[in-house]
Amino acid sequence: MQEHYFSPAPSTPSRPDSVRLHLPDLDLTLATDAGVFSGGRVDRGTRILLEHAPMPPRRGPLLDLGCGYGPIALALATRRRRLPVWAVDVNDRALALTRENAADLGNVTVARPEEVPDDLEFAGIYSNPPIRSGKAALHALMQRWLPRLAPEGRAYLVVHKHLGSDSFADWLSASGWPTTRLVSVQGYRVLEVSCSSEVPPSSG
Ligand SMILES: C[S@@+](CC[C@H](N)C(=O)[O-])C[C@H]1O[C@@H](n2cnc3c(N)ncnc32)[C@H](O)[C@@H]1O
């Protein structure tokens, strides 16, 4: 069976490498490896998310959901050195790489999903989600983490239109998380998801 980047323990032999994450406001060199998502270069969708997703309206802990080797968590934690950033994944090699990449920063916690405290709420959730794990798994992932948005929290998700971004956005809105398209760049949609508990402004 073909191994996926979201296997908990990749059997692909390790091939340590590094990639450069160069954005207008930061320039990071990150350790990568075989057996993690886009280990050879920063994924284009990830780059577009980091170029276009803003900070959420309220200050508070941030979550990189499905961190891989950590480009999103590292960019967030570098931009906001005082904010706690959680980096979560199921792939042990990805978690080890993110830990290594975050070693010089004091504000990143790298964890498996079940290690995140139940009462922790996030002001912002950022993700290039594991679309290839299938629709049911993707929906379950959202149903697990979006309820953990704090009031006025936002999630920023990047999904390519060929991988179903528009029907995914419709599903999110229909499931009680109002979702809008922030930008579309080279087919990648950056979606902004609002907290379901937010009361829309009164029209009166
Ligand atoms: C598309 S990759 C993005 C990786 C990284 N954020 C990046 O931008 O390069 C999605 C990641 O989600 C992880 N993943 C898959 N299922 C997950 C789950 N149930 N909980 C958390 N992470 C998961 C995969 O292991 C993979 O690293």
PDBQT file of the ligand as one rigid body, heavy atoms in Angstrom, charges set to zero:
ROOT
HETATM    1  C1  LIG A 301      -1.397  19.167   3.598  1.00  0.00    +0.000 C 
HETATM    2  S1  LIG A 301      -0.369  18.716   4.928  1.00  0.00    +0.000 S 
HETATM    3  C2  LIG A 301       0.176  20.324   5.517  1.00  0.00    +0.000 C 
HETATM    4  C3  LIG A 301       1.474  20.254   6.303  1.00  0.00    +0.000 C 
HETATM    5  C4  LIG A 301       2.068  21.603   6.695  1.00  0.00    +0.000 C 
HETATM    6  N1  LIG A 301       1.127  22.392   7.473  1.00  0.00    +0.000 N 
HETATM    7  C5  LIG A 301       2.484  22.376   5.465  1.00  0.00    +0.000 C 
HETATM    8  O1  LIG A 301       1.823  23.374   5.181  1.00  0.00    +0.000 OA
HETATM    9  O2  LIG A 301       3.466  22.005   4.825  1.00  0.00    +0.000 OA
HETATM   10  C6  LIG A 301      -1.555  18.190   6.156  1.00  0.00    +0.000 C 
HETATM   11  C7  LIG A 301      -0.988  17.652   7.455  1.00  0.00    +0.000 C 
HETATM   12  O3  LIG A 301      -2.080  17.219   8.275  1.00  0.00    +0.000 OA
HETATM   13  C8  LIG A 301      -1.649  16.100   9.020  1.00  0.00    +0.000 C 
HETATM   14  N2  LIG A 301      -2.831  15.353   9.501  1.00  0.00    +0.000 N 
HETATM   15  C9  LIG A 301      -3.528  14.366   8.888  1.00  0.00    +0.000 A 
HETATM   16  N3  LIG A 301      -4.535  13.940   9.664  1.00  0.00    +0.000 NA
HETATM   17  C10 LIG A 301      -4.475  14.681  10.801  1.00  0.00    +0.000 A 
HETATM   18  C11 LIG A 301      -5.243  14.707  12.002  1.00  0.00    +0.000 A 
HETATM   19  N4  LIG A 301      -6.279  13.885  12.179  1.00  0.00    +0.000 N 
HETATM   20  N5  LIG A 301      -4.904  15.577  12.972  1.00  0.00    +0.000 NA
HETATM   21  C12 LIG A 301      -3.856  16.418  12.806  1.00  0.00    +0.000 A 
HETATM   22  N6  LIG A 301      -3.078  16.434  11.699  1.00  0.00    +0.000 NA
HETATM   23  C13 LIG A 301      -3.393  15.575  10.704  1.00  0.00    +0.000 A 
HETATM   24  C14 LIG A 301      -0.765  15.332   8.048  1.00  0.00    +0.000 C 
HETATM   25  O4  LIG A 301       0.092  14.426   8.724  1.00  0.00    +0.000 OA
HETATM   26  C15 LIG A 301      -0.043  16.478   7.329  1.00  0.00    +0.000 C 
HETATM   27  O5  LIG A 301       1.181  16.773   7.966  1.00  0.00    +0.000 OA
ENDROOT
TORSDOF 0
